[in-house]
Amino acid sequence: MGKEKGKKEKREKKENHSRRNRERQTGGTALCLLRGMGIAFAITCIIFIGFGMILTYTAASEESLPLVSLICTALSAVAAGYDWAACKRKRGLLWGALAGLVYTVLLYAITSLAADSFVLHASGLMTLAVALAAGGIGGILGVNRR
């Protein structure tokens, strides 16, 4: 029984040491979380610029914009959730869903400021649900990475 307790304490000490080193390398938790949001919004920008070029130079229809927007939200939330949970290394579902929520709120605030209206439609709720689910999936993957 005493050996098991000693092994557990040794393992916890090693994990705490590696977490402190990782936080020093990334500049702390706040910078780690900001990096996750930065990655998510970079993915958003890349996808929308690419889709804009497709719309400009091909005969593609703008009718696919809501689907592309939803896919973009899902991919970005997965990336943010993955990064946040990998940074925290515990509670992946919670950190991932939180990352999806923060991403959606920031995205909604930016688009509402650009459109001069703060109206929440059913599509906004769908986007929130997709971001929460995708962020949770990303968080689970981020915690369980090897």
Order of alpha helices (4+ residues) and beta strands (2+ residues): alpha-alpha-alpha-alpha-alpha
